[in-house]
Amino acid sequence: LAAALDGLLADPVRRARLAAGARAVAAGYSWPVLAQRVLGVYRAAVAERAGTVPAPEGLEVVEVGDELPGAGPGSGGVQA
């Protein structure tokens, strides 16, 4: 680890490239971006529930009162 850090300290071009990449990745986790992703999931769930479009692959729409996946008794989980 120390050698890697020494290498970064000695290489300002690499440091700048890594910093720019880190900022680009971090931008994908901003509150506005995450809020839009969550909103997209909610809209897809509502549309699927209304029968207008199928749920996206990997998403499971549950009925109100159904136990949510991974939320069994004693797990501290919730019900829909």
C-alpha positions, 0 to 999 in steps of 0.5 A: 500500500505504501509503495502504491501511494508513493507511486501516486505521489510521484505521478501527478498525471496518473493522480489527475486521471484517477481523480477525474475517474473517481469524480465521474463514478461518484456523479452516478451516486448523487441524490438527484441521480439516485432519486431518478433511478428510484422514481423509474423503479416506482413508475415501472412497478405502477405501470406493471401493476396497471398492466400497461407494461411488464415489470423490468427483468429482475424486479418482482412486484408484490401485493400489499400484505405480502411478505417482502423477499428476505423479510421473514419472522425475526428478520426485522423485515417489513411487509408490503 
